[in-house]
Amino acid sequence: MIFGGDFKKASEETGVSRLISSSLSPSAFSPANALVNCGPIQFNEISHLLEGDTSKADLLVIPKSTGRIFERDLGNFDVDTESIRLIDSTFCFHFNGQAIEGMQIYDRPDDAPELTYEMMLVEELLNAKRRANMSGKPCITGLALGTKQVLSTVFSRVNDINDMLIAQGAQKILAREGSSNDLWHLTCSEFEGYDAAIYCVDFIIGGADWVKKDGNSTSSRAFAYQVYPDPHL
């Protein structure tokens, strides 16, 4: 564990390290509910907390916005992270025949207030790498909000990603159209020095600004990661 004993305690209480499984048959999975592979990404391109880690993964985007999944309007960070935790196998989101669920990770839990959502996301990625290295096969994580870096990557590929989403009957990511709030996308990256706020990425020009975690509602998407074993092992 890279974040010490408090993280281990939080992990045990929230089930953060549980493996994803499903009792649903493959026929329950429709093409419109398949996660789209946004292409390769290195760990050091996911989070500043993984600086220097060139482990390989594929970035997977869920086919609907968080609000659309729960048939509600846009949400803020607090609302959408809670919603993503509620995504289980009954929602029938899938990738390569595997049901994809929401990561059971929290932002600054009461028993470990120094742990951020991004820290817990990073620990899940490292756990996935350990499992991939042990099995010699790719390991798929659960869903979580993306970081500032991930959303910037998605912005740079958004036209290709939207083409894939539209082709399978899924909901495209709004970019350069729609209302102003629709075009801002939540991340889980805190604003430096102010833990009550997180970055939002502007999908008009790709810039970033920040909003309070319990403040204005904007769009969000959840992401999973297909993590590959280290080729040198």
DRENKOL-956216 format. One record per residue (C-alpha): residue in one letter; x, y, z. Coordinates in steps of 0.1 Angstrom, whole numbers, padded with zeros to 4 digits, always signed. Layout:
% residues N
AXYZ/...
END
This chain:
% residues 233
M+0000+0000+0000/I+0014+0034-0009/F-0007+0054+0015/G-0002+0035+0047/G-0023+0020+0074/D-0052+0044+0073/F-0058+0035+0037/K-0058-0002+0045/K-0084+0005+0072/A-0106+0025+0048/S-0102-0002+0021/E-0114-0029+0045/E-0144-0009+0055/T-0155+0001+0021/G-0146-0030+0001/V-0125-0009-0022/S-0103-0038-0034/R-0131-0063-0042/L-0130-0080-0075/I-0157-0073-0101/S-0179-0102-0108/S-0213-0108-0124/S-0239-0136-0124/L-0256-0121-0155/S-0255-0140-0188/P-0237-0125-0218/S-0272-0120-0234/A-0279-0093-0208/F-0253-0071-0223/S-0264-0048-0251/P-0239-0030-0275/A-0252+0003-0262/N-0240-0005-0227/A-0205-0015-0237/L-0176+0007-0225/V-0157+0023-0253/N-0119+0019-0255/C-0105+0054-0258/G-0070+0040-0265/P-0037+0035-0246/I-0027+0055-0216/Q+0002+0053-0192/F-0002+0054-0155/N+0018+0087-0154/E-0008+0102-0177/I-0036+0093-0154/S-0025+0110-0122/H+0004+0132-0109/L+0006+0107-0080/L+0019+0082-0105/E+0047+0103-0118/G+0074+0081-0134/D+0052+0050-0137/T+0050+0040-0174/S+0027+0010-0168/K+0003+0005-0197/A-0035+0006-0197/D-0064+0012-0220/L-0088+0040-0210/L-0124+0029-0210/V-0153+0053-0210/I-0188+0045-0199/P-0214+0049-0227/K-0237+0074-0207/S-0231+0104-0186/T-0237+0100-0148/G-0269+0120-0149/R-0283+0100-0179/I-0276+0067-0161/F-0297+0078-0132/E-0323+0097-0153/R-0316+0130-0135/D-0301+0164-0143/L-0264+0173-0140/G-0248+0167-0106/N-0219+0180-0086/F-0189+0161-0074/D-0205+0149-0042/V-0237+0137-0060/D-0219+0120-0089/T-0193+0102-0069/E-0221+0087-0048/S-0240+0077-0079/I-0210+0060-0095/R-0206+0039-0063/L-0242+0026-0069/I-0234+0012-0103/D-0234-0026-0100/S-0237-0055-0124/T-0275-0050-0127/F-0268-0019-0148/C-0253-0042-0174/F-0223-0020-0183/H-0196-0043-0197/F-0164-0047-0215/N-0151-0079-0231/G-0179-0099-0215/Q-0172-0086-0180/A-0197-0066-0159/I-0182-0033-0148/E-0192-0018-0115/G-0185+0014-0097/M-0153+0016-0075/Q-0162+0017-0038/I-0139+0047-0032/Y-0145+0078-0012/D-0132+0113-0009/R-0117+0121+0025/P-0136+0095+0045/D-0143+0104+0081/D-0118+0078+0094/A-0091+0089+0070/P-0096+0126+0061/E-0062+0130+0045/L-0071+0104+0017/T-0086+0119-0014/Y-0107+0103-0041/E-0077+0105-0065/M-0055+0087-0040/M-0079+0059-0037/L-0083+0057-0075/V-0045+0054-0077/E-0044+0026-0052/E-0071+0007-0072/L-0049+0011-0103/L-0019-0003-0085/N-0039-0032-0072/A-0050-0039-0107/K-0014-0039-0119/R-0005-0063-0091/R-0033-0087-0102/A-0023-0083-0139/N+0013-0091-0131/M+0003-0122-0110/S-0020-0136-0137/G-0001-0125-0167/K-0034-0112-0182/P-0050-0077-0184/C-0070-0067-0154/I-0101-0044-0157/T-0108-0020-0129/G-0142-0006-0118/L-0156+0028-0127/A-0146+0062-0112/L-0144+0098-0120/G-0115+0107-0142/T-0086+0130-0132/K-0078+0164-0147/Q-0052+0146-0169/V-0076+0119-0180/L-0103+0144-0190/S-0077+0164-0210/T-0068+0132-0228/V-0104+0125-0236/F-0108+0161-0249/S-0080+0155-0273/R-0096+0124-0286/V-0133+0134-0283/N-0142+0133-0319/D-0130+0097-0324/I-0145+0087-0291/N-0179+0102-0300/D-0178+0084-0334/M-0175+0051-0315/L-0202+0059-0290/I-0226+0070-0317/A-0219+0038-0337/Q-0230+0016-0309/G-0261+0037-0300/A-0246+0052-0269/Q-0246+0089-0257/K-0219+0110-0271/I-0198+0133-0250/L-0209+0169-0255/A-0182+0191-0270/R-0186+0225-0284/E-0223+0225-0283/G-0251+0225-0257/S-0254+0246-0225/S-0224+0259-0207/N-0228+0235-0177/D-0231+0205-0200/L-0197+0214-0215/W-0179+0214-0182/H-0169+0179-0171/L-0160+0170-0135/T-0127+0155-0125/C-0116+0141-0091/S-0085+0162-0090/E-0085+0187-0061/F-0075+0223-0066/E-0041+0227-0051/G-0043+0241-0016/Y-0081+0241-0014/D-0095+0207-0007/A-0131+0218-0010/A-0128+0223-0048/I-0120+0201-0078/Y-0110+0208-0114/C-0135+0208-0142/V-0123+0205-0178/D-0139+0228-0204/F-0148+0208-0235/I-0150+0239-0256/I-0113+0247-0256/G-0099+0220-0233/G-0090+0244-0205/A-0096+0238-0168/D-0112+0257-0140/W-0124+0247-0106/V-0157+0243-0087/K-0167+0235-0052/K-0174+0198-0046/D-0209+0206-0033/G-0213+0235-0057/N-0225+0240-0093/S-0237+0210-0112/T-0218+0200-0144/S-0215+0169-0166/S-0195+0138-0156/R-0184+0105-0171/A-0170+0075-0153/F-0139+0057-0165/A-0125+0022-0161/Y-0090+0010-0170/Q-0078-0022-0186/V-0044-0026-0170/Y-0017-0047-0187/P+0010-0068-0170/D+0045-0056-0170/P+0061-0071-0201/H+0095-0075-0183/L+0081-0098-0156/
END
